[in-house]
Amino acid sequence: MALIVVLSVMNGFEEDIKTKILGTQSHIVISSYTGGISDPGRVESESRKDPDVLGATPFILSQGLLSAHGGIYGAVIRGIEPVSASQVIRLKEIIVQGGLEGLQDSGILLGSELALHTGVSVGDAVTLISAAGTITPLGMIPKSVSFIVRGVFSTGMYEYDSNMVYISLEEAQKLFMKDVPSGVEMKVKDIYKADAVAGRILARLGPGYWAKTWKDMNQSLFSALKLEKTVMFIILLFIILVAAFSIISTLIMMVMEKRKDIAILKSMGATTGQILRIFMTLGMVIGMSGTIVGVILGLLLTYNLDPVIAFIEFLFGIEVMPIDVYYITGLPTKVDYPLVGTIGLVSIALSFLATIYPARQAARQDPVEVMRYEG
């Protein structure tokens, strides 16, 4: 039960993080070794020929400063085409105030935390400042452009909500004085086939291009999550080992209590193999019963975790998952049935191993010796 609940929660967290990351990131990014794509139209058309590609859009990604009446903050600035970008990233779903309308007309979308820090809301004016600028006799003068806040978005990831802003691709080209986009980002049907799709697209485009998938862009994060899940599985496996030792101790005590009965059975003709099978069967009944009950309780608790958490919060007057810290309400869960099956099989296997020593001790009882001292 403990293994199923904990690993289901960890799977849920991983899935929740993937959903939030892929709300602002595409599945595949194609760019060239020259630092920009001079023919984004060709890249888009070639990528859309792949049946697994659902959408493609050019973008510009750079850094700059955002100036508002609440102060000046660093920002990651993404230039997008609103119509095609909505087919690739979950823009419409993450907007909590305003909308995409007016983005082409000197509009800007701010992350919720960035909007909170700068004290701006929909309709206010802000200024973006880029490192690119005009060289004058007095030195480099940074480029600055004024924008009107058209919307505020919230991904649930603090890193994105406190740094990211969206503007139109055309305005981004003016701001950063770029003639070509940074690359083309794509959405695919199955995120776990992104590597294969990227390989097929690069083969169509020819040399000079490189690709990154969502796994490459977040490799350290998902590697850490996978390692944590593996370690938790190993640690919680010791709970099952403790239960296996309980089976051993229970059977040993039973063998000591039933020494006379075992001796009588053997004197009546019971073989060593029969006695062995009796105690192994008894141990397996205990182990399998515990495994079945544990799996059922684990699945029931996993699927009803939110009401359980709400009851604990009400009972003790605490908040298990503060939304201002974790940016989620409740504990996300995802049951991995193959993993549940593996846990059940491991539990049964350990139960079987736990029966061997006590059953052998019972089978090796000498009825003559037992009857002599206990008869």
C-alpha positions as CSV (number, residue, x, y, z in Angstrom):
1,M,0.0,0.0,0.0
2,A,2.8,2.4,0.9
3,L,4.7,1.7,-2.2
4,I,1.7,2.1,-4.5
5,V,0.6,5.4,-2.9
6,V,4.0,7.0,-2.8
7,L,5.0,6.0,-6.3
8,S,1.6,7.0,-7.7
9,V,2.1,10.5,-6.1
10,M,5.6,10.8,-7.6
11,N,4.2,9.7,-11.0
12,G,1.5,12.3,-10.6
13,F,4.0,15.0,-9.7
14,E,6.1,14.1,-12.8
15,E,3.1,14.2,-15.1
16,D,2.0,17.5,-13.6
17,I,5.5,19.0,-14.1
18,K,5.5,17.7,-17.7
19,T,2.1,19.3,-18.4
20,K,3.2,22.7,-17.0
21,I,6.5,22.7,-18.8
22,L,5.0,21.7,-22.1
23,G,2.5,24.5,-21.6
24,T,5.2,27.0,-22.3
25,Q,7.7,24.8,-24.2
26,S,7.2,23.0,-27.5
27,H,8.0,19.3,-28.0
28,I,10.7,20.0,-30.7
29,V,12.8,23.0,-31.5
30,I,14.6,23.2,-34.9
31,S,17.4,25.8,-35.5
32,S,20.5,26.2,-37.6
33,Y,24.2,26.4,-36.7
34,T,24.3,29.9,-38.0
35,G,22.2,31.2,-35.1
36,G,18.9,31.7,-36.9
37,I,16.7,30.3,-39.6
38,S,16.8,32.2,-42.8
39,D,14.0,30.1,-44.4
40,P,11.5,29.4,-41.6
41,G,8.7,28.8,-44.2
42,R,10.6,25.8,-45.7
43,V,11.3,24.4,-42.2
44,E,7.6,24.7,-41.3
45,S,6.4,23.1,-44.6
46,E,8.9,20.2,-44.3
47,S,8.0,19.5,-40.7
48,R,4.2,19.5,-41.4
49,K,4.8,16.8,-44.0
50,D,5.5,14.4,-41.1
51,P,2.2,12.8,-40.0
52,D,3.2,13.0,-36.3
53,V,3.6,16.8,-36.3
54,L,0.5,18.7,-35.2
55,G,1.8,22.2,-35.6
56,A,4.9,24.4,-36.2
57,T,5.6,28.0,-35.6
58,P,8.7,30.3,-35.8
59,F,9.9,32.1,-32.6
60,I,12.5,34.5,-31.3
61,L,14.0,33.9,-27.9
62,S,16.2,36.3,-26.1
63,Q,16.7,38.2,-22.8
64,G,16.1,41.8,-21.9
65,L,14.8,44.1,-19.2
66,L,11.2,45.0,-18.4
67,S,10.6,48.5,-17.1
68,A,7.3,49.4,-15.4
69,H,6.2,51.7,-12.6
70,G,6.9,48.9,-10.1
71,G,10.6,48.7,-11.1
72,I,12.9,47.1,-13.6
73,Y,13.2,43.3,-13.9
74,G,15.1,40.9,-16.1
75,A,12.9,39.0,-18.5
76,V,13.1,36.1,-21.0
77,I,11.4,37.5,-24.1
78,R,9.7,35.2,-26.6
79,G,8.5,36.6,-30.0
80,I,5.7,34.4,-31.4
81,E,3.1,34.3,-34.1
82,P,-0.1,34.2,-32.0
83,V,-2.2,32.1,-34.4
84,S,0.3,29.3,-35.2
85,A,1.9,29.4,-31.7
86,S,-1.5,28.5,-30.1
87,Q,-1.3,25.2,-32.1
88,V,2.1,24.4,-30.6
89,I,2.0,25.6,-26.9
90,R,-0.9,25.9,-24.5
91,L,-1.2,29.7,-24.7
92,K,-4.9,30.1,-24.5
93,E,-5.2,27.6,-21.6
94,I,-2.6,29.4,-19.4
95,I,-3.9,33.0,-19.8
96,V,-5.7,34.0,-16.6
97,Q,-6.4,37.7,-17.5
98,G,-7.0,39.3,-20.9
99,G,-6.2,37.4,-24.1
100,L,-4.2,37.1,-27.2
101,E,-6.1,39.8,-29.0
102,G,-4.0,42.9,-29.6
103,L,-0.7,41.0,-29.3
104,Q,0.2,42.0,-32.9
105,D,-0.6,45.6,-32.1
106,S,2.3,46.4,-29.7
107,G,0.8,44.0,-27.1
108,I,2.6,41.9,-24.5
109,L,1.7,38.9,-22.3
110,L,3.3,38.8,-18.8
111,G,3.8,36.0,-16.4
112,S,1.6,36.3,-13.3
113,E,4.5,36.6,-10.8
114,L,6.2,39.2,-13.0
115,A,3.0,41.2,-13.3
116,L,2.7,41.0,-9.5
117,H,6.3,42.2,-8.9
118,T,6.0,45.1,-11.3
119,G,2.5,46.0,-10.1
120,V,1.0,46.1,-13.6
121,S,-2.3,44.7,-15.0
122,V,-4.1,44.4,-18.3
123,G,-4.1,47.8,-20.1
124,D,-1.0,49.2,-18.4
125,A,2.1,50.3,-20.4
126,V,5.5,48.7,-20.0
127,T,8.9,49.1,-21.7
128,L,11.1,46.3,-23.0
129,I,14.9,47.1,-23.3
130,S,17.2,44.8,-25.2
131,A,21.0,44.7,-25.3
132,A,20.9,45.2,-29.1
133,G,21.0,48.9,-30.0
134,T,22.5,51.6,-32.1
135,I,26.2,52.5,-32.0
136,T,26.7,56.3,-31.5
137,P,29.7,58.5,-30.7
138,L,28.7,58.2,-27.1
139,G,28.6,54.4,-27.2
140,M,25.9,51.8,-27.5
141,I,22.4,53.0,-26.9
142,P,20.1,50.1,-26.0
143,K,16.9,49.6,-28.0
144,S,13.7,50.2,-26.1
145,V,10.1,49.7,-27.2
146,S,6.8,50.4,-25.3
147,F,4.1,47.8,-25.1
148,I,0.6,47.6,-23.7
149,V,-0.2,44.6,-21.4
150,R,-2.9,42.5,-23.2
151,G,-2.9,39.6,-20.9
152,V,-1.4,37.8,-17.9
153,F,-0.6,34.0,-17.9
154,S,0.1,31.5,-15.2
155,T,1.8,28.2,-15.9
156,G,2.1,27.1,-12.3
157,M,5.9,27.1,-12.6
158,Y,7.4,30.0,-10.7
159,E,10.5,30.1,-12.9
160,Y,8.3,30.8,-16.0
161,D,5.7,33.0,-14.3
162,S,8.4,35.3,-12.9
163,N,10.5,35.7,-16.0
164,M,8.7,35.0,-19.2
165,V,7.0,37.5,-21.5
166,Y,5.4,37.1,-24.9
167,I,5.3,39.6,-27.7
168,S,4.6,39.3,-31.4
169,L,7.4,37.9,-33.7
170,E,7.4,41.2,-35.7
171,E,7.9,43.3,-32.6
172,A,10.6,41.0,-31.4
173,Q,12.5,41.4,-34.7
174,K,12.4,45.1,-34.2
175,L,13.4,45.0,-30.6
176,F,16.3,42.7,-31.1
177,M,17.1,44.0,-34.6
178,K,17.0,40.5,-36.1
179,D,15.9,39.7,-39.6
180,V,15.3,36.0,-39.0
181,P,13.7,34.0,-36.2
182,S,15.7,32.0,-33.7
183,G,14.1,28.7,-34.8
184,V,10.9,26.8,-35.4
185,E,9.2,25.0,-32.6
186,M,6.8,22.0,-33.1
187,K,4.1,20.0,-31.4
188,V,3.9,16.2,-32.0
189,K,1.2,13.6,-31.3
190,D,3.2,11.5,-28.9
191,I,5.8,13.3,-26.8
192,Y,7.7,10.1,-26.3
193,K,8.3,9.8,-30.0
194,A,9.8,13.3,-30.3
195,D,13.3,12.1,-30.9
196,A,12.3,9.9,-33.8
197,V,10.2,12.7,-35.3
198,A,13.1,15.2,-34.9
199,G,15.4,12.8,-36.7
200,R,13.0,12.4,-39.7
201,I,12.7,16.2,-40.0
202,L,16.4,16.8,-39.9
203,A,16.8,14.2,-42.6
204,R,14.4,16.1,-44.8
205,L,16.0,19.5,-44.1
206,G,19.6,18.3,-44.8
207,P,22.8,19.5,-43.2
208,G,23.2,22.7,-41.3
209,Y,20.3,22.2,-38.8
210,W,20.1,20.8,-35.3
211,A,17.1,19.8,-33.1
212,K,16.3,19.7,-29.4
213,T,13.4,17.8,-27.9
214,W,11.6,18.6,-24.6
215,K,13.6,15.9,-22.9
216,D,16.9,17.5,-24.0
217,M,15.7,20.9,-22.7
218,N,14.7,19.5,-19.3
219,Q,17.1,16.6,-19.0
220,S,18.5,17.4,-15.6
221,L,15.0,17.9,-14.1
222,F,13.5,14.6,-15.4
223,S,16.7,12.7,-14.6
224,A,16.4,13.9,-11.0
225,L,12.7,12.9,-10.8
226,K,13.5,9.4,-12.2
227,L,16.4,8.9,-9.7
228,E,14.2,10.0,-6.8
229,K,11.5,7.5,-7.9
230,T,14.0,4.7,-8.1
231,V,15.4,5.5,-4.7
232,M,12.0,5.7,-3.1
233,F,11.1,2.3,-4.6
234,I,14.2,0.7,-3.1
235,I,13.7,2.4,0.3
236,L,10.0,1.5,0.5
237,L,10.8,-2.1,-0.6
238,F,12.3,-2.5,2.9
239,I,8.7,-2.2,4.2
240,I,7.9,-5.4,2.3
241,L,11.1,-7.0,3.7
242,V,10.0,-6.2,7.2
243,A,6.6,-7.9,6.5
244,A,8.5,-10.9,5.1
245,F,10.4,-11.2,8.4
246,S,7.1,-11.0,10.2
247,I,6.0,-14.1,8.2
248,I,9.2,-15.9,9.1
249,S,8.7,-15.1,12.8
250,T,5.0,-16.1,12.7
251,L,5.8,-19.5,11.1
252,I,8.7,-20.2,13.4
253,M,6.4,-19.6,16.5
254,M,3.8,-21.8,14.9
255,V,6.3,-24.6,14.3
256,M,7.4,-24.4,17.9
257,E,3.8,-24.6,19.1
258,K,2.9,-27.5,16.7
259,R,5.9,-29.7,17.4
260,K,3.8,-32.4,18.9
261,D,1.2,-32.2,16.1
262,I,3.9,-32.5,13.5
263,A,5.3,-35.5,15.3
264,I,1.9,-37.2,15.4
265,L,1.4,-36.5,11.7
266,K,4.8,-38.0,10.9
267,S,4.2,-41.0,13.0
268,M,0.9,-41.6,11.2
269,G,2.8,-41.6,7.8
270,A,3.0,-37.9,6.7
271,T,6.1,-37.4,4.6
272,T,8.7,-34.6,5.0
273,G,7.5,-33.1,1.7
274,Q,3.9,-33.0,2.9
275,I,4.8,-31.2,6.1
276,L,7.0,-28.8,4.0
277,R,4.1,-28.0,1.7
278,I,1.7,-27.4,4.6
279,F,3.8,-24.7,6.1
280,M,4.8,-23.2,2.8
281,T,1.1,-23.0,1.8
282,L,0.3,-21.4,5.1
283,G,3.0,-18.8,4.6
284,M,1.9,-18.1,1.0
285,V,-1.7,-17.7,2.2
286,I,-0.5,-15.0,4.7
287,G,1.7,-13.3,2.1
288,M,-0.8,-13.3,-0.8
289,S,-3.6,-12.1,1.5
290,G,-1.5,-9.2,2.7
291,T,-0.4,-8.4,-0.9
292,I,-4.0,-8.4,-2.2
293,V,-5.3,-6.3,0.7
294,G,-2.3,-3.9,0.3
295,V,-2.9,-3.5,-3.5
296,I,-6.6,-2.9,-3.0
297,L,-6.0,-0.4,-0.1
298,G,-3.2,1.3,-2.1
299,L,-5.4,1.8,-5.2
300,L,-8.4,3.0,-3.0
301,L,-6.2,5.5,-1.2
302,T,-4.5,6.7,-4.4
303,Y,-7.8,7.4,-6.1
304,N,-9.3,9.1,-3.0
305,L,-6.2,10.9,-1.8
306,D,-7.6,14.5,-2.1
307,P,-10.5,13.8,0.4
308,V,-8.1,12.0,2.7
309,I,-5.7,15.1,2.6
310,A,-8.7,17.4,3.1
311,F,-9.7,15.4,6.2
312,I,-6.2,15.5,7.6
313,E,-6.0,19.3,7.0
314,F,-9.4,19.7,8.8
315,L,-8.5,17.4,11.7
316,F,-5.1,19.0,12.5
317,G,-5.7,22.5,11.1
318,I,-2.8,22.4,8.8
319,E,-2.2,22.9,5.0
320,V,-0.4,20.0,3.6
321,M,0.3,21.6,0.2
322,P,0.3,25.4,0.4
323,I,-0.6,26.7,-3.0
324,D,1.7,29.8,-2.6
325,V,4.6,27.4,-2.2
326,Y,3.9,24.5,-4.4
327,Y,1.5,26.1,-7.0
328,I,-0.8,23.1,-7.0
329,T,-3.9,22.2,-5.1
330,G,-4.0,18.7,-3.7
331,L,-1.6,15.8,-4.5
332,P,-1.5,14.8,-8.1
333,T,-1.6,11.1,-8.6
334,K,-1.1,8.7,-11.6
335,V,-1.4,5.0,-11.2
336,D,1.1,3.0,-13.2
337,Y,-0.5,-0.4,-13.4
338,P,2.6,-2.3,-14.7
339,L,4.4,-0.9,-11.7
340,V,1.6,-2.0,-9.4
341,G,1.8,-5.5,-10.9
342,T,5.6,-5.5,-10.3
343,I,5.1,-4.5,-6.6
344,G,2.6,-7.3,-6.2
345,L,4.9,-9.9,-7.7
346,V,7.9,-8.7,-5.7
347,S,5.7,-8.9,-2.5
348,I,4.6,-12.5,-3.3
349,A,8.1,-13.6,-4.2
350,L,9.5,-12.2,-0.9
351,S,6.6,-14.0,0.9
352,F,7.5,-17.3,-0.8
353,L,11.2,-16.9,0.2
354,A,10.1,-16.1,3.8
355,T,8.3,-19.5,4.1
356,I,11.3,-21.7,3.1
357,Y,13.3,-21.6,6.3
358,P,10.4,-22.2,8.8
359,A,8.8,-24.9,6.6
360,R,12.2,-26.7,6.4
361,Q,12.5,-26.5,10.1
362,A,9.0,-28.0,10.5
363,A,9.7,-30.8,8.0
364,R,13.0,-31.8,9.7
365,Q,11.3,-32.5,13.0
366,D,12.2,-35.9,14.4
367,P,8.9,-37.4,15.8
368,V,10.8,-39.8,18.1
369,E,12.7,-37.0,19.8
370,V,9.6,-34.8,20.1
371,M,7.5,-37.6,21.6
372,R,10.3,-38.5,24.0
373,Y,10.6,-35.0,25.5
374,E,7.1,-33.6,24.9
375,G,4.9,-36.7,24.9
